[in-house]
Amino acid sequence: MKATLCSLALVLLAAACTTKPDDPQLQFATVGFVLQLPPAMQQALDSLIPGFKTVRSGSFRSDVAQAAASDGGGLQAMFATVADFDGDGTRDAVIEGAPPGDSALTIVAIMNGAKPKAFVVARYPVYDADAVGLYLVQPTGSKAGSFKLVNYPDSSTIYQYTGGAFVGTKVAQ
């Protein structure tokens, strides 16, 4: 009986140690989409870029919103995309925005896991914060672990997570 209880305790302890981290969520709200990051992912972002704010849904140009809807198959969050980019079974997030007072648009990946890690994927030195023309989308028909950054209407870059980093490839618009 004692051995059975010890075995059961070990199984429960092992299960508790392998608990999967919470996933980030993109949710539709009255103001557009809202990104909910688990606390550990938010801390990783805050340690990389304190005060980072995502692009507000209302800041995208109207033609960009229309292009994103047709590109992504309907209404979507243009400032973020959530997927399992590194193939570890947890959902990661890629977001665009800037810290207060910065004139650059920064694309940040936050990789989820036991110890989330955030890093800069791309940076655009100057952008119009009131008429944003860059948006993120999951590309149709591409490999798992990728996202597309569209600089509408000029160019697109597909970023594929490989070897611990995102590698960008320009594609025709």
C-alpha positions as CSV (number, residue, x, y, z in Angstrom):
1,M,0.0,0.0,0.0
2,K,2.8,2.4,0.9
3,A,4.6,1.6,-2.4
4,T,1.4,2.3,-4.3
5,L,0.9,5.7,-2.6
6,C,4.6,6.6,-3.3
7,S,4.2,5.6,-7.0
8,L,1.0,7.7,-7.2
9,A,2.7,10.7,-5.6
10,L,5.6,10.4,-8.1
11,V,3.2,10.3,-11.0
12,L,1.3,13.4,-9.8
13,L,4.6,15.2,-9.1
14,A,5.9,14.3,-12.6
15,A,2.6,15.5,-14.2
16,A,2.8,18.8,-12.2
17,C,6.4,19.4,-13.5
18,T,5.4,18.9,-17.1
19,T,2.5,21.3,-17.1
20,K,2.1,23.1,-20.4
21,P,2.4,26.9,-20.2
22,D,-0.6,29.0,-20.9
23,D,-1.0,30.0,-24.5
24,P,-1.4,33.6,-25.8
25,Q,-4.9,34.4,-27.1
26,L,-6.2,36.8,-29.8
27,Q,-9.7,37.7,-29.0
28,F,-12.3,39.8,-30.8
29,A,-13.5,42.7,-28.7
30,T,-15.7,45.8,-29.3
31,V,-12.5,47.8,-30.2
32,G,-11.2,45.2,-32.6
33,F,-8.8,42.4,-31.5
34,V,-7.1,42.2,-28.1
35,L,-3.9,40.1,-27.4
36,Q,-3.9,38.3,-24.1
37,L,-0.3,37.3,-23.2
38,P,0.3,34.9,-20.2
39,P,2.2,36.6,-17.4
40,A,5.5,34.9,-18.2
41,M,5.3,36.0,-21.9
42,Q,4.4,39.5,-20.9
43,Q,7.5,39.6,-18.6
44,A,9.7,38.4,-21.4
45,L,8.4,41.2,-23.6
46,D,8.7,43.8,-20.8
47,S,12.3,42.8,-20.1
48,L,13.2,43.2,-23.8
49,I,11.3,46.4,-24.5
50,P,9.8,48.1,-21.5
51,G,6.6,49.9,-22.2
52,F,6.1,48.2,-25.6
53,K,2.6,48.9,-27.0
54,T,1.1,47.1,-29.9
55,V,-0.3,49.0,-32.8
56,R,-3.9,50.0,-32.2
57,S,-6.4,48.4,-34.6
58,G,-7.7,51.9,-35.5
59,S,-4.2,53.0,-36.6
60,F,-4.2,50.9,-39.7
61,R,-5.1,52.6,-43.0
62,S,-8.5,51.5,-44.3
63,D,-7.0,50.1,-47.5
64,V,-4.6,48.0,-45.3
65,A,-7.5,46.6,-43.3
66,Q,-9.3,45.6,-46.6
67,A,-6.1,44.0,-48.0
68,A,-5.5,42.1,-44.8
69,A,-9.1,40.7,-44.7
70,S,-8.8,39.4,-48.3
71,D,-5.2,38.2,-47.7
72,G,-6.0,36.4,-44.5
73,G,-9.5,35.1,-45.3
74,G,-11.5,37.6,-43.3
75,L,-11.4,39.9,-40.3
76,Q,-8.2,39.4,-38.4
77,A,-5.8,41.1,-35.9
78,M,-3.2,42.9,-38.1
79,F,-0.9,43.8,-35.2
80,A,-0.3,40.2,-34.0
81,T,-0.3,36.6,-35.0
82,V,-0.3,33.6,-32.7
83,A,1.0,30.1,-33.7
84,D,3.4,27.4,-32.6
85,F,6.4,28.9,-34.5
86,D,9.1,26.8,-33.0
87,G,7.3,23.4,-33.0
88,D,7.4,22.8,-29.3
89,G,3.7,22.3,-28.8
90,T,3.0,25.8,-27.3
91,R,1.6,28.8,-29.0
92,D,4.0,31.7,-29.5
93,A,3.2,35.3,-30.5
94,V,4.6,37.8,-33.0
95,I,3.5,41.4,-32.5
96,E,4.2,44.8,-34.0
97,G,4.4,48.1,-32.1
98,A,6.8,50.4,-30.3
99,P,7.7,51.7,-26.9
100,P,6.5,55.2,-26.0
101,G,8.5,57.9,-27.8
102,D,10.1,55.6,-30.3
103,S,9.6,56.4,-34.0
104,A,10.4,52.9,-35.1
105,L,8.0,50.1,-35.7
106,T,9.4,46.9,-34.2
107,I,8.3,43.3,-34.9
108,V,8.8,41.2,-31.8
109,A,8.5,37.4,-31.4
110,I,7.7,36.0,-28.0
111,M,8.5,32.3,-27.8
112,N,6.4,30.5,-25.2
113,G,7.6,27.6,-23.1
114,A,9.0,26.9,-19.6
115,K,11.0,30.1,-19.8
116,P,9.5,32.4,-22.5
117,K,12.0,34.5,-24.6
118,A,11.4,37.6,-26.6
119,F,13.5,39.0,-29.4
120,V,13.3,41.5,-32.2
121,V,12.5,40.0,-35.6
122,A,12.6,43.3,-37.7
123,R,12.6,47.0,-37.2
124,Y,11.4,49.8,-39.4
125,P,13.1,53.0,-38.4
126,V,10.3,55.3,-39.4
127,Y,6.6,54.7,-39.8
128,D,3.4,56.7,-39.6
129,A,1.8,55.7,-36.2
130,D,-1.6,57.1,-37.4
131,A,-1.6,55.4,-40.8
132,V,0.2,52.1,-40.4
133,G,0.7,50.2,-43.6
134,L,2.5,47.1,-42.3
135,Y,0.5,44.1,-41.0
136,L,1.1,40.5,-39.9
137,V,-0.8,37.5,-41.3
138,Q,-0.5,33.7,-41.3
139,P,0.4,32.9,-44.9
140,T,-1.8,30.5,-46.7
141,G,-0.2,27.3,-48.0
142,S,3.2,27.9,-46.3
143,K,5.2,25.9,-43.9
144,A,4.3,25.6,-40.2
145,G,6.3,28.1,-38.1
146,S,6.0,31.0,-40.5
147,F,4.3,34.4,-40.6
148,K,4.1,37.1,-43.3
149,L,4.9,40.7,-42.7
150,V,3.1,42.7,-45.4
151,N,4.3,46.2,-46.2
152,Y,1.2,47.1,-48.2
153,P,1.1,47.6,-51.1
154,D,4.8,47.4,-51.8
155,S,6.3,44.1,-50.6
156,S,5.9,41.1,-48.3
157,T,8.4,39.1,-46.3
158,I,7.7,35.6,-45.1
159,Y,9.6,34.8,-41.9
160,Q,10.3,31.1,-41.1
161,Y,11.5,30.1,-37.7
162,T,14.6,28.0,-38.1
163,G,17.7,27.4,-36.0
164,G,16.5,29.6,-33.1
165,A,15.7,32.7,-35.2
166,F,13.3,33.9,-37.9
167,V,14.8,34.1,-41.4
168,G,13.0,36.5,-43.8
169,T,12.4,35.9,-47.5
170,K,11.0,38.6,-49.7
171,V,8.0,37.5,-51.8
172,A,6.1,39.2,-54.6
173,Q,3.0,41.1,-53.5
